[in-house]
Amino acid sequence: MDGLLAEIEQWIPVDVLIQLSIISLISFIASLVVIPIILIRLPHDYFDINVCRHWMKDHHPILRIFGLIAKNMLGGGFFLAGFIMLFLPGQGILTMLIGLSFIDFPKKRLLEARIIQQPVILRTINSVRQRYNKSPLTL
């Protein structure tokens, strides 16, 4: 084990390893808090591709543009954090799914539906929703 640590220290300084460990721990704890809150607040038909969704439809166009930019940046951050959590502790797949739900791109709803239709993912999300007396997601 000491040989492995010495090999890693040649490439990455110890203080950077400590900082990465702290960031990993903080992101893990944050994902345990934030992800259930988001999953609980989603409407049960959010992933139903037959239901139209218009974000900030009744707001001023300038406010809507700034809101869309902020929403896409937040989604990118969640997606990147989820990707990192695939290799570090955390709920990587769910975090990436939440990031995708914030980002706007063509055929996004179809991609979300394909991801959410995976039995393990749907079962996990619905169990979280059931714990807080929310209706299960409909596809």
Helices and strands as residue ranges (DSSP letters): H 2-11, H 14-41, H 61-85, H 92-102, H 108-116, H 119-131
